[in-house]
Amino acid sequence: MALERFGEDTRHMIVEASSPVDFKGERMRLFLADNGYQKVLESKKRDEIKVKRHAKVLNEYLFYDKLKQEIR
């Protein structure tokens, strides 16, 4: 279990897709404060990173965002 999850200012958890220099399919889980998450969103807009999943962290529990599903 990642101990960063229990940080007092941790509010977000993201799963980032691998970068071009990493092994294919490798993912990284990051626990971030609000200011770190804003930087991630800015990098995402510039297509520097890809965020696969996001969850809010509250009292060490993870609350995942619901994935958008296509309506058929």
ZIUR-V82683 format. One record per residue. N is the residue number from 1. RES is the residue in one small letter. SS is DSSP state (2 for helix, 1 for strand, 0 for the rest). BURIAL is + if it has 16 or more other C-alpha atoms within 10 Angstrom, else -. Layout:
n: [N,N]
res: [RES,RES]
ss: [SS,SS]
burial: [BURIAL,BURIAL]
This chain:
n: [1,2,3,4,5,6,7,8,9,10,11,12,13,14,15,16,17,18,19,20,21,22,23,24,25,26,27,28,29,30,31,32,33,34,35,36,37,38,39,40,41,42,43,44,45,46,47,48,49,50,51,52,53,54,55,56,57,58,59,60,61,62,63,64,65,66,67,68,69,70,71,72]
res: [m,a,l,e,r,f,g,e,d,t,r,h,m,i,v,e,a,s,s,p,v,d,f,k,g,e,r,m,r,l,f,l,a,d,n,g,y,q,k,v,l,e,s,k,k,r,d,e,i,k,v,k,r,h,a,k,v,l,n,e,y,l,f,y,d,k,l,k,q,e,i,r]
ss: [0,0,2,2,2,2,0,0,0,0,0,1,1,1,1,1,0,0,0,0,0,0,0,0,0,0,0,1,1,1,1,1,0,2,2,2,2,2,2,2,2,2,2,2,2,0,0,0,0,0,1,1,1,1,1,1,1,1,0,0,1,1,1,1,0,0,0,0,0,0,0,0]
burial: [-,-,-,-,+,+,-,-,-,+,+,+,+,+,+,+,+,+,-,-,-,-,-,-,-,-,-,-,-,+,+,+,-,-,-,-,+,-,-,+,-,-,-,-,-,-,-,-,+,+,+,-,-,+,+,+,+,-,-,-,-,-,-,-,-,-,-,-,-,-,-,-]
